[in-house]
Amino acid sequence: MKFVGVTSCPTGIAHTYMAAESLEQAAKDAGHEMIVETQGSAGSDPIPQSVIDAADAVVFAHDLPVKDAARFAGKPTIDVGVKRAISDGPGLIAQAAAAAADFKANPAKAAAAAAAAPTGGLATKVDSSASLGTQVRQWLMTGVSYMIPFVAAGGILIALGFMLATFALGKDGPVLITAYDINLPKDVAHSIMDSFNPLSLTWWAALLFRVGVAAFGFLVPALSGFIAYAIADRPGLVPGFVGGAIASTTGAGFLGGLVTGILAGLVARWISRWKVAKGVRGIMPVVVTPLLSTLIVGGLFIVVLGRPIKALMDALTNGLNGLGGGSLVILGLILGAMMGFDLGGPVNKVAYTFATTGLATVGLATDAVQYKIMAAVMAAGMVAPLALALATQLRPKLFTEPEQENGKAAWLLGASFISEGAIPFAASDPARIIPASLVGSSITGALCMAFGATSPAPHGGIWVSLLFGNIFGFLIALIVGVVVMAAIVIALKSRDHSLAAANA
């Protein structure tokens, strides 16, 4: 048979591509053909319509909605979460084959599916039939998934600017280049737009810093706007972005962005569902809905919600900045354990979101607590795949042949801060892998905090290590956690392997 599929995950970084690979391999093993469209952070390469038309069935493995789902209208469809494709690719292919056979045997069912298929347009970002708690999580993760590229671009550019400024001007360079601006009058010496010197390292540092700051400026509006989009689709974008911009400029930070995003989405959805006269319908989406929803959200936030949320954000920021010594180590221990618990799942994403949104509150200090949190979270997230890669190299006989192959790939995945590289191991042996991951990742998180390692980059792993503060402390913390986890995995598997041999 011929199958097509679409995979996507909230961050669009790892699960998306691992699910696609799992489905394609499972289809190949079963003697079928399959083409998967990955709708990840790098964008997507749409499957040609002719290929879709010739397909016997469709597999959607996604945590975000499928873009342009109408292309697949009338096809038997298996619709699951992205993790299911990673853990049970063969099972999904078997379901797809059974569904295709059923459709061929029941033409009436195929006709009904075609009639009920979507007709195009922007897809909603949540499963409307899910529980409220699940919907809220999907709203927030949608906002985070669109926010992360702004964090990555802005954070790395600012860090590169600071690094070049240090080379050019010494230890005070990062502070000095903040005086360089694009909005200064032409006769002012530090005007980047009018006085840029391509032969000066200082000017390049200032340029990178300013572009990074501009990218960072969209962090809260993007978070708010796409949370609202998840709730109300296109009508939520304007009030969401405007509300997020207000939250950002009033100092309410990402907490304000969360509130304005949810509020904007609910208000926009409510207004867009009004029953109005036919003559008014045409201007509802372009005039009435954005006008009223933006006024309501912006007005409520400025007059009622802004002050308490800003106070809460200030308290959170001051609390983090006041942490030191043992408190930071304990925080690193907790965040590390969260990163190692479900390896890219909800708990892992909570810790990661806490770290990335915290970057939005960082001032000019290159050793801010938020940078330390990001470093601890990144290092802890790298432990599991690297430890399992090491374990498969040291004691290959304790692992199956597919696990040994996964171990080879896990080196690169772990080095790139893709925790999901450990999922195949955890799915087949959770009783041993998860406890070992908890111990190793929590140790790394705690040590990273103790050593004071920092990371202004929200992703990239070892490939952005030049931007780290105290890179040696980061590497030591990572190596210790990897070795500890690998040792625990080997010990547990060796013990049970010996017991099984004795009983045989």
Backbone hydrogen bonds, N-H to C=O, Kabsch-Sander energy under -0.5 kcal/mol:
donor,donor_aa,acceptor,acceptor_aa,energy
3,F,33,E,-3.0
4,V,57,A,-1.8
5,G,35,I,-1.8
6,V,59,V,-2.1
7,T,37,E,-1.9
8,S,61,A,-1.5
17,Y,14,A,-0.6
18,M,14,A,-2.5
19,A,15,H,-2.7
20,A,16,T,-1.4
21,E,17,Y,-2.2
22,S,18,M,-2.3
23,L,19,A,-2.4
24,E,20,A,-2.5
25,Q,21,E,-2.3
26,A,22,S,-2.3
27,A,23,L,-2.5
28,K,24,E,-2.0
29,D,25,Q,-2.6
30,A,26,A,-1.5
31,G,28,K,-1.4
32,H,27,A,-3.0
33,E,1,M,-2.7
35,I,3,F,-1.7
37,E,5,G,-3.1
38,T,36,V,-0.7
39,Q,7,T,-2.6
39,Q,37,E,-0.7
40,G,38,T,-1.2
40,G,43,G,-1.2
41,S,12,G,-2.9
43,G,40,G,-1.7
51,V,48,P,-0.7
52,I,48,P,-1.9
53,D,49,Q,-2.8
54,A,50,S,-1.3
55,A,51,V,-0.6
55,A,52,I,-1.2
56,D,2,K,-3.9
57,A,2,K,-1.0
58,V,76,P,-2.8
59,V,4,V,-2.0
60,F,78,I,-3.6
61,A,6,V,-2.8
61,A,59,V,-0.6
62,H,60,F,-0.5
62,H,80,V,-2.3
63,D,8,S,-1.3
69,A,66,V,-0.8
71,R,68,D,-1.8
72,F,69,A,-1.9
73,A,70,A,-1.7
74,G,113,A,-0.5
75,K,72,F,-1.7
78,I,58,V,-2.7
79,D,77,T,-0.6
80,V,60,F,-3.0
80,V,78,I,-0.6
84,R,81,G,-0.7
85,A,81,G,-0.8
85,A,82,V,-0.5
86,I,82,V,-1.1
87,S,83,K,-2.4
88,D,84,R,-2.4
92,L,88,D,-1.8
93,I,89,G,-2.2
94,A,90,P,-2.3
95,Q,91,G,-2.1
96,A,92,L,-2.5
97,A,93,I,-2.4
98,A,94,A,-2.2
99,A,95,Q,-2.6
100,A,96,A,-2.3
101,A,97,A,-2.1
102,D,98,A,-2.2
103,F,99,A,-2.3
104,K,100,A,-2.0
105,A,101,A,-1.6
106,N,102,D,-1.1
109,K,106,N,-0.9
110,A,106,N,-1.3
111,A,107,P,-2.1
112,A,108,A,-2.0
113,A,109,K,-2.0
114,A,110,A,-2.0
115,A,111,A,-2.0
116,A,112,A,-1.6
117,A,113,A,-0.5
117,A,114,A,-0.7
125,K,230,A,-0.7
128,S,126,V,-0.9
130,A,127,D,-1.9
135,Q,131,S,-2.5
136,V,132,L,-2.7
137,R,133,G,-2.1
138,Q,134,T,-2.4
139,W,135,Q,-2.6
140,L,136,V,-2.5
141,M,137,R,-2.7
142,T,138,Q,-1.9
143,G,139,W,-1.9
144,V,140,L,-2.4
145,S,141,M,-2.5
146,Y,142,T,-1.6
147,M,143,G,-1.5
148,I,144,V,-2.3
150,F,147,M,-1.0
151,V,147,M,-1.8
152,A,148,I,-3.1
153,A,149,P,-2.7
154,G,150,F,-2.6
155,G,151,V,-2.8
156,I,152,A,-2.2
157,L,153,A,-2.1
158,I,154,G,-2.4
159,A,155,G,-2.2
160,L,156,I,-2.6
161,G,157,L,-2.4
162,F,158,I,-2.5
163,M,159,A,-2.4
164,L,160,L,-2.6
165,A,161,G,-2.3
166,T,162,F,-2.1
167,F,163,M,-1.8
168,A,164,L,-2.4
169,L,165,A,-3.1
170,G,166,T,-1.7
173,G,170,G,-2.1
176,L,172,D,-2.2
177,I,173,G,-2.3
178,T,175,V,-0.8
179,A,176,L,-1.6
180,Y,177,I,-1.4
181,D,190,H,-2.0
188,V,185,P,-1.8
191,S,188,V,-1.5
192,I,181,D,-3.0
192,I,190,H,-0.8
195,S,191,S,-2.1
196,F,192,I,-1.2
200,S,197,N,-2.1
201,L,199,L,-0.5
204,W,200,S,-1.7
205,A,201,L,-2.3
206,A,202,T,-2.4
207,L,203,W,-2.4
208,L,204,W,-2.6
209,F,205,A,-2.2
210,R,206,A,-2.4
211,V,207,L,-2.4
212,G,208,L,-2.3
213,V,209,F,-2.4
214,A,210,R,-2.1
215,A,211,V,-2.2
216,F,212,G,-2.6
217,G,213,V,-1.6
218,F,215,A,-1.4
219,L,216,F,-1.8
222,A,218,F,-2.7
223,L,219,L,-2.2
224,S,220,V,-2.8
225,G,221,P,-3.1
226,F,222,A,-2.2
227,I,223,L,-1.4
228,A,224,S,-2.3
229,Y,225,G,-1.8
230,A,226,F,-1.7
231,I,227,I,-1.4
232,A,228,A,-3.0
233,D,229,Y,-2.2
236,G,233,D,-2.0
237,L,234,R,-1.7
238,V,234,R,-0.5
240,G,236,G,-1.8
241,F,237,L,-2.9
242,V,238,V,-2.6
243,G,239,P,-2.5
244,G,240,G,-2.3
245,A,241,F,-2.4
246,I,242,V,-2.4
247,A,243,G,-2.5
248,S,244,G,-2.3
249,T,245,A,-2.5
250,T,246,I,-1.9
251,G,248,S,-1.0
252,A,247,A,-2.2
253,G,247,A,-0.9
255,L,252,A,-0.6
256,G,252,A,-1.7
257,G,253,G,-1.8
258,L,254,F,-2.3
259,V,255,L,-2.0
260,T,256,G,-3.0
261,G,257,G,-2.2
262,I,258,L,-2.1
263,L,259,V,-2.7
264,A,260,T,-2.9
265,G,261,G,-2.2
266,L,262,I,-2.3
267,V,263,L,-2.6
268,A,264,A,-2.7
269,R,265,G,-2.3
270,W,266,L,-2.1
271,I,267,V,-2.6
272,S,268,A,-2.5
273,R,269,R,-0.8
273,R,270,W,-0.6
274,W,271,I,-1.8
276,V,274,W,-0.8
280,V,277,A,-1.6
281,R,277,A,-1.2
282,G,278,K,-0.6
283,I,280,V,-1.1
284,M,280,V,-1.0
284,M,281,R,-0.6
287,V,283,I,-2.2
288,V,283,I,-1.7
289,T,284,M,-3.2
291,L,287,V,-2.1
292,L,288,V,-2.7
293,S,289,T,-2.3
294,T,290,P,-1.8
295,L,291,L,-2.0
296,I,292,L,-2.7
297,V,293,S,-2.6
298,G,294,T,-2.6
299,G,295,L,-2.5
300,L,296,I,-2.6
301,F,297,V,-2.3
302,I,298,G,-2.4
303,V,299,G,-2.5
304,V,300,L,-2.4
305,L,300,L,-2.3
306,G,301,F,-3.6
309,I,305,L,-1.9
310,K,306,G,-2.7
311,A,307,R,-2.3
312,L,308,P,-2.2
313,M,309,I,-2.6
314,D,310,K,-2.8
315,A,311,A,-2.2
316,L,312,L,-2.4
317,T,313,M,-2.7
318,N,314,D,-2.9
319,G,315,A,-2.4
320,L,316,L,-2.4
321,N,317,T,-2.7
322,G,318,N,-1.5
323,L,320,L,-1.2
327,S,324,G,-1.7
329,V,325,G,-1.7
330,I,326,G,-2.4
331,L,327,S,-2.3
332,G,328,L,-2.7
333,L,329,V,-2.3
334,I,330,I,-2.4
335,L,331,L,-2.7
336,G,332,G,-2.5
337,A,333,L,-2.1
338,M,334,I,-2.2
339,M,335,L,-2.2
340,G,336,G,-1.9
341,F,337,A,-1.0
342,D,338,M,-0.8
343,L,339,M,-0.5
349,K,345,G,-2.6
350,V,346,P,-1.9
351,A,347,V,-1.8
352,Y,348,N,-2.2
353,T,349,K,-2.9
354,F,350,V,-2.3
355,A,351,A,-1.8
356,T,352,Y,-2.7
357,T,353,T,-2.6
358,G,354,F,-1.1
359,L,355,A,-0.8
359,L,356,T,-0.8
360,A,357,T,-1.1
361,T,358,G,-1.7
362,V,359,L,-1.2
368,A,365,A,-1.1
371,Y,368,A,-0.8
372,K,368,A,-1.4
373,I,369,V,-2.6
374,M,370,Q,-2.0
375,A,371,Y,-2.1
376,A,372,K,-2.4
377,V,373,I,-2.5
378,M,374,M,-2.5
379,A,375,A,-2.7
380,A,376,A,-2.4
381,G,377,V,-2.1
382,M,378,M,-0.9
382,M,379,A,-0.9
383,V,379,A,-0.7
383,V,380,A,-0.8
384,A,380,A,-0.6
386,L,382,M,-1.4
387,A,383,V,-3.1
388,L,384,A,-2.4
389,A,385,P,-2.0
390,L,386,L,-2.3
391,A,387,A,-2.6
392,T,388,L,-2.2
393,Q,389,A,-1.1
394,L,390,L,-2.4
395,R,391,A,-2.7
398,L,395,R,-1.7
399,F,396,P,-1.8
404,Q,400,T,-2.2
405,E,401,E,-1.9
406,N,402,P,-2.5
407,G,403,E,-2.2
408,K,404,Q,-1.2
409,A,405,E,-1.5
410,A,406,N,-2.0
411,W,407,G,-0.7
411,W,408,K,-0.7
412,L,408,K,-0.6
413,L,409,A,-2.0
414,G,410,A,-2.8
415,A,411,W,-2.2
416,S,412,L,-1.4
417,F,414,G,-1.8
418,I,413,L,-2.2
419,S,417,F,-0.6
421,G,418,I,-1.8
422,A,419,S,-2.2
423,I,420,E,-1.6
425,F,422,A,-0.5
426,A,422,A,-2.3
427,A,423,I,-3.0
428,S,424,P,-1.2
429,D,425,F,-1.7
432,R,429,D,-0.9
433,I,429,D,-2.4
434,I,430,P,-1.6
436,A,432,R,-1.5
437,S,433,I,-2.7
438,L,434,I,-2.6
439,V,435,P,-2.1
440,G,436,A,-2.6
441,S,437,S,-2.7
442,S,438,L,-1.9
443,I,439,V,-2.1
444,T,440,G,-2.0
445,G,441,S,-2.5
446,A,442,S,-2.3
447,L,443,I,-2.6
448,C,444,T,-2.6
449,M,445,G,-1.7
450,A,446,A,-2.4
451,F,447,L,-2.5
452,G,448,C,-0.7
452,G,449,M,-0.7
453,A,448,C,-1.8
454,T,469,G,-2.0
455,S,371,Y,-1.5
460,G,416,S,-0.6
462,I,415,A,-2.9
463,W,460,G,-1.7
464,V,461,G,-1.6
465,S,462,I,-1.4
467,L,464,V,-1.9
468,F,465,S,-1.6
469,G,454,T,-2.1
474,F,470,N,-1.9
475,L,471,I,-2.5
476,I,472,F,-2.5
477,A,473,G,-2.4
478,L,474,F,-2.3
479,I,475,L,-2.9
480,V,476,I,-2.6
481,G,477,A,-2.0
482,V,478,L,-2.5
483,V,479,I,-2.7
484,V,480,V,-2.6
485,M,481,G,-2.4
486,A,482,V,-2.6
487,A,483,V,-2.4
488,I,484,V,-2.2
489,V,485,M,-2.7
490,I,486,A,-2.5
491,A,487,A,-2.5
492,L,488,I,-2.8
493,K,489,V,-2.6
494,S,490,I,-2.7
495,R,491,A,-2.4
496,D,492,L,-2.1
497,H,493,K,-2.2
498,S,494,S,-2.4
499,L,495,R,-2.3
500,A,496,D,-2.3
501,A,497,H,-2.0
502,A,498,S,-2.4
503,N,499,L,-2.4
504,A,500,A,-1.6
